Amino acid sequence: MKYEKSVYRSLALITQFGINMLVPIFLCTAVGVSLGRKFSIDWLAIPFFMAGALAGFRNIFIMAKRIYSGKERHVKKD
């Protein structure tokens, strides 16, 4: 039973890494594309994509740092 909890926890962690990386990239790219269309600046999506990638890397770095330092928040069991 303990093995299953560790597998599910690892799967959740990998999923969380992916979500924390992809969401800022997609949101910033969408904002860049929409602003580029509005102001007729086609290349505007590129800097917004880069800003989203940097934000995603920052999110993952902070999450990994918290996990490796042992300060991960645990839910209390009753």
All heavy atoms as a GROMACS GRO file, in nm:
protein
  624
    1MET      N    1   0.082  -0.119   0.000
    1MET     CA    2   0.000   0.000   0.000
    1MET      C    3   0.086   0.125   0.000
    1MET      O    4   0.054   0.222  -0.064
    1MET     CB    5  -0.092  -0.004   0.122
    1MET     CG    6  -0.199   0.101   0.114
    1MET     SD    7  -0.303   0.083  -0.029
    1MET     CE    8  -0.458   0.060   0.047
    2LYS      N    9   0.198   0.122   0.072
    2LYS     CA   10   0.286   0.238   0.076
    2LYS      C   11   0.348   0.263  -0.060
    2LYS      O   12   0.368   0.377  -0.100
    2LYS     CB   13   0.394   0.218   0.181
    2LYS     CG   14   0.482   0.338   0.199
    2LYS     CD   15   0.547   0.335   0.332
    2LYS     CE   16   0.642   0.451   0.346
    2LYS     NZ   17   0.587   0.566   0.406
    3TYR      N   18   0.374   0.156  -0.134
    3TYR     CA   19   0.431   0.169  -0.267
    3TYR      C   20   0.336   0.244  -0.359
    3TYR      O   21   0.377   0.330  -0.434
    3TYR     CB   22   0.463   0.030  -0.324
    3TYR     CG   23   0.510   0.034  -0.466
    3TYR    CD1   24   0.637   0.080  -0.497
    3TYR    CD2   25   0.427  -0.006  -0.570
    3TYR    CE1   26   0.681   0.085  -0.628
    3TYR    CE2   27   0.470  -0.001  -0.701
    3TYR     CZ   28   0.597   0.044  -0.729
    3TYR     OH   29   0.640   0.050  -0.858
    4GLU      N   30   0.206   0.213  -0.351
    4GLU     CA   31   0.108   0.278  -0.436
    4GLU      C   32   0.101   0.428  -0.406
    4GLU      O   33   0.090   0.509  -0.497
    4GLU     CB   34  -0.030   0.215  -0.418
    4GLU     CG   35  -0.041   0.079  -0.480
    4GLU     CD   36  -0.179   0.019  -0.463
    4GLU    OE1   37  -0.273   0.096  -0.437
    4GLU    OE2   38  -0.191  -0.102  -0.475
    5LYS      N   39   0.111   0.465  -0.279
    5LYS     CA   40   0.107   0.606  -0.243
    5LYS      C   41   0.227   0.679  -0.302
    5LYS      O   42   0.215   0.792  -0.349
    5LYS     CB   43   0.104   0.624  -0.092
    5LYS     CG   44  -0.028   0.588  -0.030
    5LYS     CD   45  -0.027   0.615   0.119
    5LYS     CE   46  -0.159   0.577   0.180
    5LYS     NZ   47  -0.161   0.599   0.325
    6SER      N   48   0.343   0.616  -0.300
    6SER     CA   49   0.462   0.680  -0.354
    6SER      C   50   0.453   0.694  -0.505
    6SER      O   51   0.497   0.794  -0.562
    6SER     CB   52   0.584   0.603  -0.309
    6SER     OG   53   0.656   0.550  -0.412
    7VAL      N   54   0.396   0.596  -0.573
    7VAL     CA   55   0.380   0.604  -0.719
    7VAL      C   56   0.282   0.715  -0.753
    7VAL      O   57   0.306   0.796  -0.843
    7VAL     CB   58   0.331   0.468  -0.776
    7VAL    CG1   59   0.289   0.482  -0.922
    7VAL    CG2   60   0.439   0.364  -0.762
    8TYR      N   61   0.170   0.722  -0.683
    8TYR     CA   62   0.071   0.827  -0.710
    8TYR      C   63   0.127   0.965  -0.678
    8TYR      O   64   0.101   1.062  -0.749
    8TYR     CB   65  -0.057   0.803  -0.631
    8TYR     CG   66  -0.134   0.682  -0.676
    8TYR    CD1   67  -0.190   0.594  -0.587
    8TYR    CD2   68  -0.153   0.656  -0.813
    8TYR    CE1   69  -0.260   0.483  -0.628
    8TYR    CE2   70  -0.223   0.546  -0.856
    8TYR     CZ   71  -0.277   0.460  -0.764
    8TYR     OH   72  -0.346   0.352  -0.806
    9ARG      N   73   0.205   0.973  -0.574
    9ARG     CA   74   0.265   1.102  -0.538
    9ARG      C   75   0.366   1.146  -0.645
    9ARG      O   76   0.370   1.262  -0.682
    9ARG     CB   77   0.334   1.090  -0.403
    9ARG     CG   78   0.391   1.218  -0.355
    9ARG     CD   79   0.450   1.200  -0.220
    9ARG     NE   80   0.403   1.308  -0.138
    9ARG     CZ   81   0.428   1.322  -0.012
    9ARG    NH1   82   0.496   1.230   0.051
    9ARG    NH2   83   0.385   1.424   0.055
   10SER      N   84   0.445   1.053  -0.695
   10SER     CA   85   0.540   1.086  -0.802
   10SER      C   86   0.468   1.126  -0.930
   10SER      O   87   0.508   1.221  -0.998
   10SER     CB   88   0.630   0.967  -0.830
   10SER     OG   89   0.706   0.934  -0.717
   11LEU      N   90   0.361   1.056  -0.963
   11LEU     CA   91   0.283   1.090  -1.081
   11LEU      C   92   0.221   1.229  -1.067
   11LEU      O   93   0.222   1.308  -1.162
   11LEU     CB   94   0.175   0.985  -1.104
   11LEU     CG   95   0.089   1.001  -1.229
   11LEU    CD1   96   0.177   0.994  -1.354
   11LEU    CD2   97  -0.018   0.896  -1.233
   12ALA      N   98   0.170   1.260  -0.950
   12ALA     CA   99   0.113   1.393  -0.926
   12ALA      C  100   0.220   1.501  -0.936
   12ALA      O  101   0.195   1.610  -0.989
   12ALA     CB  102   0.046   1.397  -0.790
   13LEU      N  103   0.339   1.473  -0.887
   13LEU     CA  104   0.448   1.569  -0.893
   13LEU      C  105   0.491   1.596  -1.037
   13LEU      O  106   0.512   1.711  -1.076
   13LEU     CB  107   0.567   1.516  -0.812
   13LEU     CG  108   0.684   1.610  -0.796
   13LEU    CD1  109   0.642   1.734  -0.718
   13LEU    CD2  110   0.796   1.539  -0.722
   14ILE      N  111   0.501   1.491  -1.118
   14ILE     CA  112   0.538   1.508  -1.258
   14ILE      C  113   0.431   1.587  -1.332
   14ILE      O  114   0.461   1.677  -1.412
   14ILE     CB  115   0.560   1.370  -1.324
   14ILE    CG1  116   0.686   1.305  -1.268
   14ILE    CG2  117   0.569   1.382  -1.475
   14ILE    CD1  118   0.703   1.161  -1.306
   15THR      N  119   0.304   1.558  -1.304
   15THR     CA  120   0.195   1.632  -1.366
   15THR      C  121   0.198   1.778  -1.325
   15THR      O  122   0.177   1.867  -1.408
   15THR     CB  123   0.061   1.568  -1.326
   15THR    OG1  124   0.062   1.430  -1.363
   15THR    CG2  125  -0.055   1.638  -1.394
   16GLN      N  126   0.227   1.803  -1.199
   16GLN     CA  127   0.234   1.940  -1.150
   16GLN      C  128   0.349   2.016  -1.216
   16GLN      O  129   0.335   2.134  -1.249
   16GLN     CB  130   0.251   1.938  -0.999
   16GLN     CG  131   0.216   2.066  -0.931
   16GLN     CD  132   0.215   2.050  -0.781
   16GLN    OE1  133   0.267   1.951  -0.727
   16GLN    NE2  134   0.157   2.146  -0.713
   17PHE      N  135   0.462   1.951  -1.237
   17PHE     CA  136   0.573   2.014  -1.308
   17PHE      C  137   0.530   2.054  -1.449
   17PHE      O  138   0.559   2.165  -1.494
   17PHE     CB  139   0.694   1.922  -1.317
   17PHE     CG  140   0.785   1.925  -1.199
   17PHE    CD1  141   0.848   1.810  -1.156
   17PHE    CD2  142   0.810   2.042  -1.131
   17PHE    CE1  143   0.934   1.812  -1.048
   17PHE    CE2  144   0.896   2.046  -1.023
   17PHE     CZ  145   0.958   1.930  -0.981
   18GLY      N  146   0.462   1.965  -1.518
   18GLY     CA  147   0.418   1.994  -1.653
   18GLY      C  148   0.319   2.108  -1.660
   18GLY      O  149   0.330   2.198  -1.744
   19ILE      N  150   0.223   2.108  -1.569
   19ILE     CA  151   0.124   2.215  -1.567
   19ILE      C  152   0.188   2.348  -1.532
   19ILE      O  153   0.158   2.451  -1.595
   19ILE     CB  154   0.011   2.179  -1.468
   19ILE    CG1  155  -0.074   2.065  -1.524
   19ILE    CG2  156  -0.077   2.301  -1.440
   19ILE    CD1  157  -0.173   2.008  -1.427
   20ASN      N  158   0.278   2.347  -1.434
   20ASN     CA  159   0.345   2.471  -1.394
   20ASN      C  160   0.435   2.526  -1.504
   20ASN      O  161   0.468   2.645  -1.503
   20ASN     CB  162   0.428   2.450  -1.268
   20ASN     CG  163   0.345   2.457  -1.143
   20ASN    OD1  164   0.238   2.517  -1.141
   20ASN    ND2  165   0.393   2.396  -1.037
   21MET      N  166   0.475   2.444  -1.598
   21MET     CA  167   0.557   2.492  -1.709
   21MET      C  168   0.472   2.536  -1.826
   21MET      O  169   0.499   2.640  -1.888
   21MET     CB  170   0.653   2.379  -1.752
   21MET     CG  171   0.752   2.420  -1.855
   21MET     SD  172   0.860   2.546  -1.789
   21MET     CE  173   0.932   2.607  -1.936
   22LEU      N  174   0.368   2.461  -1.859
   22LEU     CA  175   0.292   2.488  -1.980
   22LEU      C  176   0.192   2.602  -1.969
   22LEU      O  177   0.172   2.676  -2.066
   22LEU     CB  178   0.218   2.361  -2.024
   22LEU     CG  179   0.308   2.248  -2.071
   22LEU    CD1  180   0.226   2.125  -2.105
   22LEU    CD2  181   0.390   2.290  -2.190
   23VAL      N  182   0.129   2.618  -1.854
   23VAL     CA  183   0.027   2.722  -1.839
   23VAL      C  184   0.082   2.862  -1.863
   23VAL      O  185   0.024   2.938  -1.942
   23VAL     CB  186  -0.045   2.709  -1.703
   23VAL    CG1  187  -0.131   2.830  -1.674
   23VAL    CG2  188  -0.131   2.584  -1.700
   24PRO      N  189   0.193   2.903  -1.800
   24PRO     CA  190   0.244   3.037  -1.830
   24PRO      C  191   0.285   3.056  -1.975
   24PRO      O  192   0.266   3.163  -2.032
   24PRO     CB  193   0.366   3.052  -1.738
   24PRO     CG  194   0.353   2.949  -1.636
   24PRO     CD  195   0.272   2.840  -1.694
   25ILE      N  196   0.338   2.951  -2.036
   25ILE     CA  197   0.378   2.962  -2.177
   25ILE      C  198   0.256   2.986  -2.265
   25ILE      O  199   0.254   3.076  -2.349
   25ILE     CB  200   0.455   2.837  -2.223
   25ILE    CG1  201   0.591   2.832  -2.155
   25ILE    CG2  202   0.472   2.836  -2.374
   25ILE    CD1  203   0.668   2.705  -2.183
   26PHE      N  204   0.150   2.904  -2.246
   26PHE     CA  205   0.030   2.921  -2.328
   26PHE      C  206  -0.039   3.054  -2.304
   26PHE      O  207  -0.083   3.120  -2.398
   26PHE     CB  208  -0.068   2.805  -2.305
   26PHE     CG  209  -0.025   2.676  -2.369
   26PHE    CD1  210  -0.036   2.558  -2.300
   26PHE    CD2  211   0.027   2.673  -2.497
   26PHE    CE1  212   0.004   2.438  -2.358
   26PHE    CE2  213   0.067   2.554  -2.556
   26PHE     CZ  214   0.055   2.437  -2.486
   27LEU      N  215  -0.049   3.094  -2.178
   27LEU     CA  216  -0.116   3.221  -2.148
   27LEU      C  217  -0.040   3.340  -2.205
   27LEU      O  218  -0.100   3.429  -2.266
   27LEU     CB  219  -0.136   3.237  -1.998
   27LEU     CG  220  -0.241   3.148  -1.933
   27LEU    CD1  221  -0.244   3.170  -1.783
   27LEU    CD2  222  -0.377   3.176  -1.993
   28CYS      N  223   0.090   3.343  -2.184
   28CYS     CA  224   0.169   3.455  -2.236
   28CYS      C  225   0.170   3.456  -2.389
   28CYS      O  226   0.163   3.564  -2.450
   28CYS     CB  227   0.310   3.450  -2.182
   28CYS     SG  228   0.322   3.496  -2.009
   29THR      N  229   0.176   3.341  -2.451
   29THR     CA  230   0.173   3.335  -2.597
   29THR      C  231   0.038   3.383  -2.649
   29THR      O  232   0.032   3.457  -2.748
   29THR     CB  233   0.203   3.193  -2.647
   29THR    OG1  234   0.330   3.153  -2.595
   29THR    CG2  235   0.207   3.187  -2.798
   30ALA      N  236  -0.070   3.342  -2.584
   30ALA     CA  237  -0.204   3.386  -2.626
   30ALA      C  238  -0.218   3.538  -2.612
   30ALA      O  239  -0.273   3.604  -2.701
   30ALA     CB  240  -0.311   3.316  -2.544
   31VAL      N  241  -0.165   3.594  -2.504
   31VAL     CA  242  -0.169   3.739  -2.486
   31VAL      C  243  -0.086   3.807  -2.594
   31VAL      O  244  -0.127   3.907  -2.653
   31VAL     CB  245  -0.120   3.779  -2.345
   31VAL    CG1  246  -0.096   3.927  -2.334
   31VAL    CG2  247  -0.220   3.735  -2.240
   32GLY      N  248   0.031   3.754  -2.623
   32GLY     CA  249   0.117   3.810  -2.726
   32GLY      C  250   0.053   3.806  -2.864
   32GLY      O  251   0.061   3.902  -2.942
   33VAL      N  252  -0.011   3.694  -2.896
   33VAL     CA  253  -0.078   3.681  -3.027
   33VAL      C  254  -0.194   3.779  -3.037
   33VAL      O  255  -0.212   3.847  -3.138
   33VAL     CB  256  -0.124   3.536  -3.050
   33VAL    CG1  257  -0.219   3.527  -3.168
   33VAL    CG2  258  -0.005   3.445  -3.072
   34SER      N  259  -0.274   3.787  -2.931
   34SER     CA  260  -0.390   3.878  -2.937
   34SER      C  261  -0.347   4.024  -2.943
   34SER      O  262  -0.405   4.104  -3.017
   34SER     CB  263  -0.484   3.854  -2.818
   34SER     OG  264  -0.421   3.887  -2.698
   35LEU      N  265  -0.245   4.061  -2.866
   35LEU     CA  266  -0.195   4.199  -2.875
   35LEU      C  267  -0.130   4.225  -3.010
   35LEU      O  268  -0.142   4.335  -3.065
   35LEU     CB  269  -0.095   4.226  -2.762
   35LEU     CG  270  -0.154   4.245  -2.623
   35LEU    CD1  271  -0.042   4.260  -2.521
   35LEU    CD2  272  -0.246   4.364  -2.618
   36GLY      N  273  -0.061   4.126  -3.064
   36GLY     CA  274   0.000   4.140  -3.196
   36GLY      C  275  -0.103   4.161  -3.304
   36GLY      O  276  -0.083   4.242  -3.395
   37ARG      N  277  -0.215   4.090  -3.295
   37ARG     CA  278  -0.322   4.110  -3.394
   37ARG      C  279  -0.389   4.246  -3.378
   37ARG      O  280  -0.425   4.311  -3.474
   37ARG     CB  281  -0.426   4.000  -3.381
   37ARG     CG  282  -0.377   3.868  -3.434
   37ARG     CD  283  -0.483   3.762  -3.425
   37ARG     NE  284  -0.431   3.634  -3.473
   37ARG     CZ  285  -0.485   3.518  -3.448
   37ARG    NH1  286  -0.596   3.512  -3.376
   37ARG    NH2  287  -0.431   3.408  -3.494
   38LYS      N  288  -0.406   4.286  -3.252
   38LYS     CA  289  -0.474   4.414  -3.225
   38LYS      C  290  -0.392   4.532  -3.275
   38LYS      O  291  -0.446   4.627  -3.332
   38LYS     CB  292  -0.501   4.428  -3.076
   38LYS     CG  293  -0.577   4.552  -3.039
   38LYS     CD  294  -0.610   4.555  -2.892
   38LYS     CE  295  -0.692   4.679  -2.861
   38LYS     NZ  296  -0.734   4.682  -2.722
   39PHE      N  297  -0.261   4.529  -3.254
   39PHE     CA  298  -0.175   4.640  -3.291
   39PHE      C  299  -0.097   4.616  -3.421
   39PHE      O  300  -0.009   4.693  -3.455
   39PHE     CB  301  -0.076   4.672  -3.177
   39PHE     CG  302  -0.145   4.718  -3.052
   39PHE    CD1  303  -0.138   4.644  -2.936
   39PHE    CD2  304  -0.217   4.837  -3.051
   39PHE    CE1  305  -0.200   4.687  -2.821
   39PHE    CE2  306  -0.280   4.881  -2.937
   39PHE     CZ  307  -0.272   4.806  -2.821
   40SER      N  308  -0.129   4.509  -3.491
   40SER     CA  309  -0.064   4.472  -3.618
   40SER      C  310   0.088   4.459  -3.604
   40SER      O  311   0.165   4.505  -3.688
   40SER     CB  312  -0.097   4.576  -3.727
   40SER     OG  313  -0.235   4.580  -3.750
   41ILE      N  314   0.130   4.394  -3.496
   41ILE     CA  315   0.272   4.366  -3.473
   41ILE      C  316   0.285   4.214  -3.464
   41ILE      O  317   0.257   4.154  -3.361
   41ILE     CB  318   0.323   4.432  -3.343
   41ILE    CG1  319   0.295   4.582  -3.344
   41ILE    CG2  320   0.471   4.407  -3.326
   41ILE    CD1  321   0.325   4.649  -3.212
   42ASP      N  322   0.325   4.153  -3.575
   42ASP     CA  323   0.325   4.007  -3.583
   42ASP      C  324   0.426   3.940  -3.490
   42ASP      O  325   0.403   3.831  -3.440
   42ASP     CB  326   0.351   3.962  -3.726
   42ASP     CG  327   0.238   4.002  -3.820
   42ASP    OD1  328   0.125   4.016  -3.772
   42ASP    OD2  329   0.266   4.018  -3.941
   43TRP      N  330   0.538   4.002  -3.465
   43TRP     CA  331   0.646   3.940  -3.388
   43TRP      C  332   0.626   3.953  -3.238
   43TRP      O  333   0.709   3.906  -3.160
   43TRP     CB  334   0.780   3.998  -3.427
   43TRP     CG  335   0.785   4.148  -3.415
   43TRP    CD1  336   0.759   4.238  -3.512
   43TRP    CD2  337   0.815   4.223  -3.297
   43TRP    NE1  338   0.772   4.365  -3.464
   43TRP    CE2  339   0.805   4.359  -3.331
   43TRP    CE3  340   0.848   4.190  -3.168
   43TRP    CZ2  341   0.827   4.461  -3.240
   43TRP    CZ3  342   0.870   4.292  -3.076
   43TRP    CH2  343   0.860   4.426  -3.112
   44LEU      N  344   0.518   4.015  -3.194
   44LEU     CA  345   0.498   4.041  -3.051
   44LEU      C  346   0.480   3.912  -2.969
   44LEU      O  347   0.506   3.910  -2.849
   44LEU     CB  348   0.378   4.134  -3.031
   44LEU     CG  349   0.364   4.202  -2.897
   44LEU    CD1  350   0.488   4.285  -2.867
   44LEU    CD2  351   0.242   4.290  -2.895
   45ALA      N  352   0.439   3.804  -3.034
   45ALA     CA  353   0.419   3.678  -2.962
   45ALA      C  354   0.552   3.620  -2.914
   45ALA      O  355   0.556   3.548  -2.814
   45ALA     CB  356   0.347   3.578  -3.051
   46ILE      N  357   0.661   3.649  -2.983
   46ILE     CA  358   0.791   3.591  -2.948
   46ILE      C  359   0.840   3.636  -2.810
   46ILE      O  360   0.875   3.552  -2.726
   46ILE     CB  361   0.895   3.619  -3.059
   46ILE    CG1  362   0.851   3.548  -3.186
   46ILE    CG2  363   1.034   3.572  -3.016
   46ILE    CD1  364   0.931   3.586  -3.308
   47PRO      N  365   0.841   3.767  -2.780
   47PRO     CA  366   0.885   3.805  -2.644
   47PRO      C  367   0.790   3.757  -2.535
   47PRO      O  368   0.835   3.722  -2.425
   47PRO     CB  369   0.889   3.958  -2.648
   47PRO     CG  370   0.864   4.000  -2.785
   47PRO     CD  371   0.824   3.882  -2.866
   48PHE      N  372   0.660   3.752  -2.567
   48PHE     CA  373   0.566   3.701  -2.468
   48PHE      C  374   0.586   3.552  -2.444
   48PHE      O  375   0.572   3.502  -2.332
   48PHE     CB  376   0.421   3.731  -2.510
   48PHE     CG  377   0.376   3.868  -2.472
   48PHE    CD1  378   0.395   3.975  -2.558
   48PHE    CD2  379   0.315   3.891  -2.350
   48PHE    CE1  380   0.354   4.103  -2.523
   48PHE    CE2  381   0.273   4.017  -2.314
   48PHE     CZ  382   0.293   4.124  -2.400
   49PHE      N  383   0.618   3.477  -2.549
   49PHE     CA  384   0.650   3.335  -2.534
   49PHE      C  385   0.772   3.317  -2.444
   49PHE      O  386   0.772   3.231  -2.355
   49PHE     CB  387   0.675   3.271  -2.670
   49PHE     CG  388   0.725   3.129  -2.661
   49PHE    CD1  389   0.636   3.026  -2.641
   49PHE    CD2  390   0.860   3.100  -2.671
   49PHE    CE1  391   0.681   2.895  -2.631
   49PHE    CE2  392   0.906   2.970  -2.662
   49PHE     CZ  393   0.816   2.867  -2.642
   50MET      N  394   0.874   3.397  -2.468
   50MET     CA  395   0.996   3.387  -2.386
   50MET      C  396   0.968   3.423  -2.241
   50MET      O  397   1.020   3.358  -2.149
   50MET     CB  398   1.105   3.476  -2.444
   50MET     CG  399   1.161   3.426  -2.573
   50MET     SD  400   1.291   3.534  -2.632
   50MET     CE  401   1.317   3.468  -2.793
   51ALA      N  402   0.885   3.526  -2.220
   51ALA     CA  403   0.849   3.563  -2.082
   51ALA      C  404   0.772   3.450  -2.015
   51ALA      O  405   0.792   3.421  -1.897
   51ALA     CB  406   0.767   3.692  -2.083
   52GLY      N  407   0.684   3.384  -2.089
   52GLY     CA  408   0.610   3.270  -2.034
   52GLY      C  409   0.702   3.154  -2.002
   52GLY      O  410   0.684   3.086  -1.899
   53ALA      N  411   0.801   3.128  -2.087
   53ALA     CA  412   0.896   3.020  -2.060
   53ALA      C  413   0.979   3.051  -1.935
   53ALA      O  414   1.001   2.962  -1.851
   53ALA     CB  415   0.987   2.999  -2.180
   54LEU      N  416   1.022   3.175  -1.922
   54LEU     CA  417   1.096   3.214  -1.801
   54LEU      C  418   1.011   3.201  -1.676
   54LEU      O  419   1.058   3.155  -1.572
   54LEU     CB  420   1.150   3.356  -1.816
   54LEU     CG  421   1.264   3.373  -1.916
   54LEU    CD1  422   1.297   3.521  -1.932
   54LEU    CD2  423   1.385   3.295  -1.873
   55ALA      N  424   0.885   3.241  -1.686
   55ALA     CA  425   0.794   3.228  -1.571
   55ALA      C  426   0.772   3.081  -1.536
   55ALA      O  427   0.768   3.044  -1.418
   55ALA     CB  428   0.661   3.296  -1.601
   56GLY      N  429   0.761   2.995  -1.637
   56GLY     CA  430   0.745   2.852  -1.612
   56GLY      C  431   0.867   2.791  -1.546
   56GLY      O  432   0.856   2.713  -1.451
   57PHE      N  433   0.986   2.829  -1.594
   57PHE     CA  434   1.109   2.780  -1.532
   57PHE      C  435   1.120   2.828  -1.387
   57PHE      O  436   1.162   2.754  -1.299
   57PHE     CB  437   1.232   2.824  -1.610
   57PHE     CG  438   1.255   2.746  -1.735
   57PHE    CD1  439   1.270   2.811  -1.856
   57PHE    CD2  440   1.262   2.608  -1.734
   57PHE    CE1  441   1.291   2.740  -1.973
   57PHE    CE2  442   1.283   2.536  -1.849
   57PHE     CZ  443   1.297   2.602  -1.969
   58ARG      N  444   1.079   2.952  -1.363
   58ARG     CA  445   1.081   3.006  -1.227
   58ARG      C  446   0.986   2.927  -1.137
   58ARG      O  447   1.020   2.893  -1.024
   58ARG     CB  448   1.042   3.153  -1.228
   58ARG     CG  449   1.043   3.215  -1.092
   58ARG     CD  450   0.985   3.357  -1.096
   58ARG     NE  451   0.962   3.405  -0.964
   58ARG     CZ  452   0.852   3.384  -0.893
   58ARG    NH1  453   0.754   3.313  -0.945
   58ARG    NH2  454   0.839   3.431  -0.771
   59ASN      N  455   0.866   2.896  -1.187
   59ASN     CA  456   0.771   2.818  -1.108
   59ASN      C  457   0.827   2.681  -1.072
   59ASN      O  458   0.816   2.635  -0.958
   59ASN     CB  459   0.641   2.799  -1.186
   59ASN     CG  460   0.560   2.925  -1.195
   59ASN    OD1  461   0.580   3.020  -1.122
   59ASN    ND2  462   0.465   2.925  -1.288
   60ILE      N  463   0.888   2.615  -1.169
   60ILE     CA  464   0.944   2.482  -1.145
   60ILE      C  465   1.062   2.490  -1.048
   60ILE      O  466   1.077   2.406  -0.961
   60ILE     CB  467   0.984   2.416  -1.278
   60ILE    CG1  468   0.858   2.380  -1.354
   60ILE    CG2  469   1.071   2.295  -1.255
   60ILE    CD1  470   0.882   2.321  -1.489
   61PHE      N  471   1.145   2.593  -1.064
   61PHE     CA  472   1.259   2.610  -0.975
   61PHE      C  473   1.213   2.628  -0.830
   61PHE      O  474   1.266   2.564  -0.739
   61PHE     CB  475   1.344   2.730  -1.019
   61PHE     CG  476   1.459   2.758  -0.928
   61PHE    CD1  477   1.572   2.678  -0.931
   61PHE    CD2  478   1.454   2.862  -0.838
   61PHE    CE1  479   1.679   2.703  -0.847
   61PHE    CE2  480   1.559   2.889  -0.753
   61PHE     CZ  481   1.672   2.809  -0.758
   62ILE      N  482   1.114   2.712  -0.809
   62ILE     CA  483   1.063   2.735  -0.674
   62ILE      C  484   1.002   2.608  -0.617
   62ILE      O  485   1.023   2.574  -0.500
   62ILE     CB  486   0.963   2.852  -0.674
   62ILE    CG1  487   1.037   2.983  -0.699
   62ILE    CG2  488   0.886   2.858  -0.543
   62ILE    CD1  489   0.947   3.101  -0.720
   63MET      N  490   0.924   2.536  -0.699
   63MET     CA  491   0.861   2.414  -0.652
   63MET      C  492   0.967   2.308  -0.618
   63MET      O  493   0.958   2.241  -0.515
   63MET     CB  494   0.764   2.361  -0.755
   63MET     CG  495   0.674   2.252  -0.703
   63MET     SD  496   0.540   2.211  -0.812
   63MET     CE  497   0.624   2.120  -0.937
   64ALA      N  498   1.067   2.291  -0.704
   64ALA     CA  499   1.172   2.192  -0.678
   64ALA      C  500   1.253   2.229  -0.556
   64ALA      O  501   1.290   2.142  -0.476
   64ALA     CB  502   1.262   2.179  -0.800
   65LYS      N  503   1.280   2.356  -0.538
   65LYS     CA  504   1.355   2.402  -0.421
   65LYS      C  505   1.278   2.372  -0.293
   65LYS      O  506   1.337   2.327  -0.194
   65LYS     CB  507   1.382   2.552  -0.435
   65LYS     CG  508   1.478   2.607  -0.333
   65LYS     CD  509   1.518   2.748  -0.374
   65LYS     CE  510   1.474   2.845  -0.269
   65LYS     NZ  511   1.515   2.982  -0.298
   66ARG      N  512   1.148   2.394  -0.297
   66ARG     CA  513   1.066   2.367  -0.179
   66ARG      C  514   1.061   2.217  -0.149
   66ARG      O  515   1.066   2.175  -0.034
   66ARG     CB  516   0.925   2.421  -0.201
   66ARG     CG  517   0.836   2.405  -0.081
   66ARG     CD  518   0.701   2.464  -0.103
   66ARG     NE  519   0.665   2.456  -0.244
   66ARG     CZ  520   0.556   2.507  -0.296
   66ARG    NH1  521   0.472   2.571  -0.221
   66ARG    NH2  522   0.528   2.494  -0.424
   67ILE      N  523   1.054   2.135  -0.252
   67ILE     CA  524   1.048   1.990  -0.232
   67ILE      C  525   1.180   1.938  -0.175
   67ILE      O  526   1.181   1.859  -0.082
   67ILE     CB  527   1.014   1.919  -0.365
   67ILE    CG1  528   0.869   1.946  -0.402
   67ILE    CG2  529   1.039   1.770  -0.355
   67ILE    CD1  530   0.833   1.904  -0.541
   68TYR      N  531   1.293   1.982  -0.232
   68TYR     CA  532   1.422   1.932  -0.186
   68TYR      C  533   1.464   1.987  -0.052
   68TYR      O  534   1.545   1.927   0.017
   68TYR     CB  535   1.531   1.959  -0.290
   68TYR     CG  536   1.522   1.864  -0.406
   68TYR    CD1  537   1.498   1.910  -0.534
   68TYR    CD2  538   1.535   1.726  -0.387
   68TYR    CE1  539   1.488   1.822  -0.641
   68TYR    CE2  540   1.525   1.639  -0.492
   68TYR     CZ  541   1.503   1.687  -0.619
   68TYR     OH  542   1.493   1.601  -0.724
   69SER      N  543   1.410   2.101  -0.012
   69SER     CA  544   1.445   2.155   0.119
   69SER      C  545   1.363   2.089   0.229
   69SER      O  546   1.390   2.110   0.347
   69SER     CB  547   1.425   2.306   0.122
   69SER     OG  548   1.288   2.338   0.117
   70GLY      N  549   1.261   2.012   0.192
   70GLY     CA  550   1.181   1.941   0.291
   70GLY      C  551   1.071   2.026   0.351
   70GLY      O  552   1.010   1.987   0.450
   71LYS      N  553   1.042   2.140   0.292
   71LYS     CA  554   0.938   2.227   0.345
   71LYS      C  555   0.809   2.213   0.266
   71LYS      O  556   0.730   2.305   0.257
   71LYS     CB  557   0.984   2.372   0.342
   71LYS     CG  558   1.099   2.399   0.433
   71LYS     CD  559   1.140   2.543   0.429
   71LYS     CE  560   1.259   2.566   0.520
   71LYS     NZ  561   1.308   2.702   0.513
   72GLU      N  562   0.788   2.098   0.209
   72GLU     CA  563   0.666   2.073   0.134
   72GLU      C  564   0.549   2.066   0.231
   72GLU      O  565   0.556   2.005   0.337
   72GLU     CB  566   0.679   1.941   0.058
   72GLU     CG  567   0.561   1.910  -0.029
   72GLU     CD  568   0.580   1.779  -0.102
   72GLU    OE1  569   0.679   1.711  -0.078
   72GLU    OE2  570   0.492   1.747  -0.182
   73ARG      N  571   0.441   2.129   0.195
   73ARG     CA  572   0.323   2.128   0.282
   73ARG      C  573   0.254   1.993   0.273
   73ARG      O  574   0.224   1.944   0.166
   73ARG     CB  575   0.226   2.238   0.240
   73ARG     CG  576   0.276   2.375   0.274
   73ARG     CD  577   0.174   2.478   0.240
   73ARG     NE  578   0.208   2.522   0.104
   73ARG     CZ  579   0.125   2.587   0.024
   73ARG    NH1  580   0.005   2.615   0.063
   73ARG    NH2  581   0.163   2.624  -0.096
   74HIS      N  582   0.230   1.935   0.387
   74HIS     CA  583   0.162   1.807   0.394
   74HIS      C  584   0.024   1.829   0.453
   74HIS      O  585   0.004   1.912   0.539
   74HIS     CB  586   0.238   1.706   0.480
   74HIS     CG  587   0.370   1.668   0.422
   74HIS    ND1  588   0.382   1.582   0.316
   74HIS    CD2  589   0.496   1.705   0.454
   74HIS    CE1  590   0.510   1.567   0.286
   74HIS    NE2  591   0.581   1.641   0.369
   75VAL      N  592  -0.070   1.749   0.408
   75VAL     CA  593  -0.205   1.755   0.461
   75VAL      C  594  -0.210   1.667   0.585
   75VAL      O  595  -0.163   1.554   0.586
   75VAL     CB  596  -0.307   1.704   0.355
   75VAL    CG1  597  -0.445   1.705   0.412
   75VAL    CG2  598  -0.297   1.787   0.230
   76LYS      N  599  -0.266   1.723   0.694
   76LYS     CA  600  -0.277   1.645   0.816
   76LYS      C  601  -0.380   1.534   0.799
   76LYS      O  602  -0.485   1.555   0.741
   76LYS     CB  603  -0.320   1.735   0.932
   76LYS     CG  604  -0.211   1.816   0.989
   76LYS     CD  605  -0.263   1.885   1.115
   76LYS     CE  606  -0.150   1.952   1.188
   76LYS     NZ  607  -0.199   2.018   1.308
   77LYS      N  608  -0.348   1.419   0.852
   77LYS     CA  609  -0.441   1.307   0.851
   77LYS      C  610  -0.505   1.297   0.988
   77LYS      O  611  -0.438   1.302   1.090
   77LYS     CB  612  -0.369   1.177   0.818
   77LYS     CG  613  -0.315   1.175   0.678
   77LYS     CD  614  -0.247   1.043   0.649
   77LYS     CE  615  -0.190   1.044   0.510
   77LYS     NZ  616  -0.121   0.920   0.480
   78ASP      N  617  -0.635   1.283   0.988
   78ASP     CA  618  -0.707   1.270   1.116
   78ASP      C  619  -0.711   1.128   1.164
   78ASP      O  620  -0.709   1.034   1.101
   78ASP     CB  621  -0.850   1.322   1.103
   78ASP     CG  622  -0.849   1.473   1.080
   78ASP    OD1  623  -0.756   1.540   1.126
   78ASP    OD2  624  -0.943   1.521   1.014
   0.00000   0.00000   0.00000
